[in-house]
Amino acid sequence: MAMFDKKAGVSSGASPEEMECDRRLGELARQRADAITQMGLMFFASNTPVSVADTPFAPYMNTVMEIDKQTAFLEKRKLALRGLRKCEKCGNILVLDSAFCNKCGEKFGPLFAAENAAQHLCPQCGASYADGAAFCTACGYRLNGSV
């Protein structure tokens, strides 16, 4: 069945020149993808959701903005689980129950805030809690409305 292994007149092994062409084609494809990525990053940095509204880019801009929001929440939550928080103004890392940043003096409010009335997030650590809970089960924080 060797006749099915090769096309007529073509050997199955690639020549060094063909392999070099394949290597260069792969390299060019990576360079092209990198250039498109850089172009997209520059476009994103120079535009806002308002500036791309009513354009084909609006859904992508909204998706990136939502991903950024979720990323920020998870980064805060991860630090809170370690008993830490990050100053939004200067980036200094402090203990979770700090009232002020000891580097820039920024006054801290609640670290986490629910986006809607049905969402229950501990303002101290970001953990979700059941309706009517008096204390956060993750960090022990006394929740608003507690007796």
Secondary structure, DSSP 8 states (H G I E B T S, - for coil): -GGGTS-TT--SS--HHHHHHHHHHHHHHHHHHHHHHHHHHHHHHT--TTTTTTSTTHHHHHHHHHHHHHHHHHHHHHHHHTTEEE-TTT--EEETT-SB-TTT--B---S---SSTT--B-TTT--B--TT-SB-TTT--B-TT--
